[in-house]
Amino acid sequence: MAKSKESRLKVILECTSCVRNGFDKKKSRGISRYITQKNRNNTPSRLELKKFCPYCYKHTIHGEIKK
């Protein structure tokens, strides 16, 4: 049987402020990442959500990254 083309796929969201501020291993413990799903038909562009970053201690924009 042929595998059907699924409309929902898993994406990884990464904190944009941690990456932009020059991630420093001595000051920060890491970069916040979340795994979620998106519908390829409804959202063809990159996904951006406002999530809590435990390293920045505030809500920041998390953008979709490549796998």
N, CA and C atoms as an extended XYZ file, in Angstrom:
201
Properties=species:S:1:pos:R:3:atomname:S:1:resname:S:1:resid:I:1 pbc="F F F"
N         0.822       -1.178        0.000 N   MET     1
C         0.000        0.000        0.000 CA  MET     1
C         0.874        1.252        0.000 C   MET     1
N         0.416        2.229       -0.713 N   ALA     2
C         1.140        3.489       -0.792 CA  ALA     2
C         0.864        4.335        0.449 C   ALA     2
N         1.863        5.046        0.899 N   LYS     3
C         1.719        5.910        2.062 CA  LYS     3
C         1.043        7.214        1.630 C   LYS     3
N        -0.014        7.581        2.347 N   SER     4
C        -0.733        8.804        1.984 CA  SER     4
C         0.055       10.038        2.417 C   SER     4
N        -0.175       11.134        1.721 N   LYS     5
C         0.485       12.399        2.049 CA  LYS     5
C        -0.300       13.054        3.184 C   LYS     5
N         0.292       13.106        4.356 N   GLU     6
C        -0.399       13.633        5.529 CA  GLU     6
C        -0.355       15.154        5.556 C   GLU     6
N        -1.446       15.756        6.039 N   SER     7
C        -1.506       17.213        6.067 CA  SER     7
C        -0.906       17.773        7.359 C   SER     7
N        -0.876       16.975        8.439 N   ARG     8
C        -0.310       17.458        9.699 CA  ARG     8
C         1.124       16.947        9.838 C   ARG     8
N         2.028       17.859       10.205 N   LEU     9
C         3.406       17.458       10.408 CA  LEU     9
C         3.965       18.102       11.669 C   LEU     9
N         4.970       17.458       12.243 N   LYS    10
C         5.591       17.953       13.470 CA  LYS    10
C         6.600       19.040       13.137 C   LYS    10
N         6.587       20.101       13.942 N   VAL    11
C         7.532       21.206       13.772 CA  VAL    11
C         8.181       21.523       15.117 C   VAL    11
N         9.379       22.100       15.057 N   ILE    12
C        10.105       22.488       16.265 CA  ILE    12
C        10.116       24.011       16.334 C   ILE    12
N         9.706       24.547       17.491 N   LEU    13
C         9.704       25.989       17.720 CA  LEU    13
C        10.875       26.331       18.633 C   LEU    13
N        11.642       27.354       18.277 N   GLU    14
C        12.825       27.754       19.037 CA  GLU    14
C        12.714       29.219       19.432 C   GLU    14
N        13.158       29.545       20.639 N   CYS    15
C        13.090       30.914       21.152 CA  CYS    15
C        13.961       31.838       20.291 C   CYS    15
N        13.358       32.910       19.776 N   THR    16
C        14.108       33.821       18.906 CA  THR    16
C        14.986       34.774       19.705 C   THR    16
N        14.598       35.123       20.923 N   SER    17
C        15.410       36.068       21.694 CA  SER    17
C        16.677       35.400       22.230 C   SER    17
N        16.638       34.117       22.563 N   CYS    18
C        17.844       33.405       23.016 CA  CYS    18
C        18.859       33.306       21.887 C   CYS    18
N        18.384       33.041       20.682 N   VAL    19
C        19.269       32.911       19.529 CA  VAL    19
C        19.823       34.267       19.126 C   VAL    19
N        18.969       35.294       19.131 N   ARG    20
C        19.365       36.640       18.700 CA  ARG    20
C        20.361       37.279       19.662 C   ARG    20
N        20.235       37.009       20.955 N   ASN    21
C        21.101       37.645       21.948 CA  ASN    21
C        22.450       36.962       22.066 C   ASN    21
N        22.789       36.083       21.164 N   GLY    22
C        24.097       35.437       21.190 CA  GLY    22
C        24.214       34.460       22.343 C   GLY    22
N        23.649       33.311       22.174 N   PHE    23
C        23.637       32.256       23.185 CA  PHE    23
C        25.027       32.066       23.796 C   PHE    23
N        25.144       32.307       25.100 N   ASP    24
C        26.406       32.181       25.823 CA  ASP    24
C        26.265       31.060       26.840 C   ASP    24
N        27.082       30.014       26.728 N   LYS    25
C        26.959       28.848       27.605 CA  LYS    25
C        27.231       29.177       29.065 C   LYS    25
N        28.058       30.178       29.343 N   LYS    26
C        28.372       30.520       30.736 CA  LYS    26
C        27.203       31.228       31.409 C   LYS    26
N        26.473       32.058       30.671 N   LYS    27
C        25.362       32.815       31.246 CA  LYS    27
C        24.049       32.047       31.182 C   LYS    27
N        23.816       31.334       30.099 N   SER    28
C        22.532       30.669       29.881 CA  SER    28
C        22.707       29.154       29.899 C   SER    28
N        21.639       28.469       30.259 N   ARG    29
C        21.681       27.009       30.293 CA  ARG    29
C        21.377       26.393       28.936 C   ARG    29
N        20.714       27.110       28.057 N   GLY    30
C        20.377       26.553       26.754 CA  GLY    30
C        19.402       27.414       25.996 C   GLY    30
N        18.810       26.818       24.963 N   ILE    31
C        17.817       27.493       24.136 CA  ILE    31
C        16.507       26.746       24.278 C   ILE    31
N        15.431       27.492       24.510 N   SER    32
C        14.111       26.900       24.700 CA  SER    32
C        13.569       26.375       23.382 C   SER    32
N        13.070       25.124       23.397 N   ARG    33
C        12.475       24.519       22.201 CA  ARG    33
C        11.186       23.810       22.569 C   ARG    33
N        10.200       23.926       21.703 N   TYR    34
C         8.920       23.237       21.856 CA  TYR    34
C         8.659       22.426       20.594 C   TYR    34
N         7.960       21.296       20.731 N   ILE    35
C         7.544       20.487       19.596 CA  ILE    35
C         6.031       20.559       19.513 C   ILE    35
N         5.509       20.850       18.327 N   THR    36
C         4.072       20.962       18.115 CA  THR    36
C         3.740       20.457       16.717 C   THR    36
N         2.469       20.525       16.348 N   GLN    37
C         2.030       20.120       15.020 CA  GLN    37
C         1.373       21.290       14.313 C   GLN    37
N         1.445       21.273       12.986 N   LYS    38
C         0.737       22.282       12.209 CA  LYS    38
C         0.128       21.611       10.988 C   LYS    38
N        -0.924       22.220       10.481 N   ASN    39
C        -1.580       21.725        9.288 CA  ASN    39
C        -0.916       22.378        8.076 C   ASN    39
N        -0.355       21.555        7.227 N   ARG    40
C         0.380       22.054        6.063 CA  ARG    40
C        -0.527       22.822        5.099 C   ARG    40
N        -1.790       22.413        4.987 N   ASN    41
C        -2.713       23.068        4.064 CA  ASN    41
C        -3.152       24.440        4.567 C   ASN    41
N        -3.397       24.576        5.868 N   ASN    42
C        -3.869       25.845        6.423 CA  ASN    42
C        -2.746       26.832        6.690 C   ASN    42
N        -1.555       26.344        7.029 N   THR    43
C        -0.428       27.207        7.390 CA  THR    43
C         0.805       26.808        6.576 C   THR    43
N         0.900       27.235        5.331 N   PRO    44
C         2.071       26.862        4.525 CA  PRO    44
C         3.335       27.628        4.922 C   PRO    44
N         3.184       28.811        5.532 N   SER    45
C         4.357       29.602        5.925 CA  SER    45
C         4.886       29.122        7.283 C   SER    45
N         5.986       29.719        7.707 N   ARG    46
C         6.589       29.329        8.992 CA  ARG    46
C         5.724       29.777       10.157 C   ARG    46
N         5.641       28.925       11.164 N   LEU    47
C         4.793       29.161       12.318 CA  LEU    47
C         5.557       29.958       13.376 C   LEU    47
N         4.898       30.937       13.999 N   GLU    48
C         5.467       31.709       15.107 CA  GLU    48
C         4.420       31.819       16.195 C   GLU    48
N         4.773       31.372       17.408 N   LEU    49
C         3.862       31.418       18.547 CA  LEU    49
C         4.553       32.072       19.726 C   LEU    49
N         3.772       32.686       20.591 N   LYS    50
C         4.312       33.291       21.798 CA  LYS    50
C         4.245       32.251       22.915 C   LYS    50
N         5.409       31.796       23.389 N   LYS    51
C         5.499       30.760       24.411 CA  LYS    51
C         6.418       31.239       25.536 C   LYS    51
N         6.373       30.532       26.677 N   PHE    52
C         7.226       30.878       27.803 CA  PHE    52
C         8.609       30.266       27.619 C   PHE    52
N         9.643       31.086       27.783 N   CYS    53
C        11.032       30.622       27.711 CA  CYS    53
C        11.579       30.543       29.132 C   CYS    53
N        11.914       29.348       29.615 N   PRO    54
C        12.439       29.222       30.981 CA  PRO    54
C        13.838       29.808       31.154 C   PRO    54
N        14.554       30.056       30.063 N   TYR    55
C        15.900       30.620       30.143 CA  TYR    55
C        15.871       32.147       30.163 C   TYR    55
N        14.894       32.757       29.493 N   CYS    56
C        14.726       34.216       29.512 CA  CYS    56
C        13.804       34.654       30.648 C   CYS    56
N        13.057       33.722       31.217 N   TYR    57
C        12.076       33.978       32.280 CA  TYR    57
C        10.972       34.929       31.845 C   TYR    57
N        10.517       34.802       30.584 N   LYS    58
C         9.399       35.621       30.103 CA  LYS    58
C         8.817       34.975       28.855 C   LYS    58
N         7.654       35.484       28.419 N   HIS    59
C         7.028       35.006       27.203 CA  HIS    59
C         7.700       35.674       26.006 C   HIS    59
N         8.177       34.865       25.067 N   THR    60
C         8.849       35.380       23.880 CA  THR    60
C         8.288       34.690       22.627 C   THR    60
N         8.636       35.203       21.474 N   ILE    61
C         8.204       34.602       20.221 CA  ILE    61
C         9.111       33.405       19.905 C   ILE    61
N         8.487       32.279       19.646 N   HIS    62
C         9.182       31.057       19.248 CA  HIS    62
C         8.866       30.802       17.790 C   HIS    62
N         9.888       30.706       16.954 N   GLY    63
C         9.701       30.520       15.522 CA  GLY    63
C        10.077       29.113       15.089 C   GLY    63
N         9.488       28.686       13.991 N   GLU    64
C         9.724       27.353       13.449 CA  GLU    64
C        11.145       27.277       12.863 C   GLU    64
N        11.824       26.161       13.103 N   ILE    65
C        13.166       25.939       12.569 CA  ILE    65
C        13.144       24.702       11.684 C   ILE    65
N        14.182       24.563       10.867 N   LYS    66
C        14.308       23.382       10.031 CA  LYS    66
C        14.781       22.200       10.872 C   LYS    66
N        14.392       21.016       10.460 N   LYS    67
C        14.832       19.798       11.161 CA  LYS    67
C        16.190       19.382       10.695 C   LYS    67
